[in-house]
Amino acid sequence: MNYHNKSFRPIQNSENGETTEETIFKYKQEGTILTSEYSGGQIKKGHLIGLVDENGNIEMRYHQINNNKELMTGICFSKPEILTNGKIRLHETWEWTSGDKSKGKSTLEEI
C-alpha cells in the first residue's frame, strides 16, 4: 500500500487527543518511509515519520505544537481499511510520550 500524496482527516478521536476534523494530514511516502505535515483545529503545526509494512500498517512517531504553544510528542500505530469507494480509513492507537502520557484511539479517512 502506498500513501504518497494522499490526505487524511480525523473522523473520530479520544477526548485526550488534539486532532479534530479540522486537522489535515498530507502524507508522503518513499519506499517504506512515511512522512507527513499536518495542521488545523488545535494543531498549529505537526510532523510525523513512520515505517509502512507489507500490509500497509504504519508505525510512527509524531510531534506537534498546539494552539497553547505546547510541544507535544507521541507514538502511533495505524491499521488500514479499504472502503467500498476505494478510499483508505486508518484505525489508530496512540500514546502521548509527553504531557500526561495517556493513550487513545482515533480514526482517519482519506479525503
C-alpha positions in Angstrom: 0.0 0.0 0.0 1.3 3.4 -0.9 0.2 6.6 1.0 2.1 9.0 -1.3 0.3 12.3 -1.9 -2.8 11.2 0.0 -4.5 13.5 2.5 -6.4 12.4 5.6 -8.6 13.9 8.3 -9.8 12.6 11.6 -13.4 11.5 11.8 -13.1 10.3 15.5 -10.6 10.8 18.3 -10.4 10.1 22.0 -11.1 13.1 24.3 -7.4 13.4 25.3 -6.3 13.8 21.7 -5.6 17.1 20.0 -6.6 16.4 16.4 -10.1 17.2 15.1 -12.0 17.0 11.8 -10.3 20.4 11.0 -6.8 18.8 11.1 -5.5 17.8 7.7 -2.6 15.3 7.3 -0.7 15.4 4.0 1.2 12.1 3.5 4.4 11.5 1.5 6.0 8.1 1.1 9.3 6.9 -0.3 9.7 3.1 -0.2 8.7 2.1 3.3 9.3 5.6 4.8 6.2 7.7 5.5 6.3 11.4 6.5 3.5 13.9 6.9 3.0 17.6 7.8 -0.3 18.4 9.4 -2.2 21.4 10.9 -5.7 22.7 11.7 -8.0 22.8 14.6 -6.0 22.7 17.8 -2.7 22.0 15.9 -0.6 24.9 14.7 2.0 22.6 13.1 2.9 19.0 13.3 5.1 16.3 11.7 5.2 12.6 11.7 7.6 10.0 10.5 7.0 6.3 10.2 7.5 3.0 8.6 4.9 1.2 6.4 4.9 -2.6 6.4 3.9 -5.0 3.6 0.2 -4.9 4.8 0.1 -1.1 4.9 0.3 -0.9 8.7 2.2 2.2 9.9 4.4 2.6 13.0 5.0 6.3 13.6 6.3 9.0 15.9 4.8 12.4 15.9 5.5 15.9 17.3 3.2 18.9 17.2 2.7 22.4 18.5 -0.8 23.1 19.7 -2.7 26.4 19.9 -1.4 26.8 23.6 2.2 26.8 22.2 2.9 23.5 23.8 5.3 20.9 22.1 3.6 17.5 22.3 5.1 14.2 21.2 3.8 10.7 20.8 3.7 7.2 19.2 1.0 5.9 16.9 0.2 2.6 15.2 -2.2 2.7 12.2 -4.0 -0.2 10.5 -5.6 0.5 7.1 -9.1 -0.5 5.9 -10.0 -0.1 2.2 -13.5 1.4 2.0 -16.0 0.4 -0.8 -15.3 3.7 -2.5 -11.6 2.8 -2.7 -10.5 5.4 -0.1 -8.4 4.4 2.9 -9.6 4.5 6.5 -6.9 4.3 9.2 -7.6 2.8 12.6 -5.1 4.2 15.1 -4.0 3.5 18.6 -1.7 6.2 20.0 0.1 7.3 23.2 1.5 10.6 24.3 5.2 10.5 25.2 4.9 14.0 26.7 2.3 15.6 29.0 0.2 13.1 30.8 1.4 10.1 28.7 -2.2 8.9 28.2 -3.4 6.6 25.4 -6.2 6.9 22.9 -7.7 5.8 19.6 -8.5 7.7 16.5 -9.9 7.1 13.0 -8.7 9.0 9.9 -10.2 8.9 6.5 -8.7 9.7 3.1 -10.0 13.0 1.7 
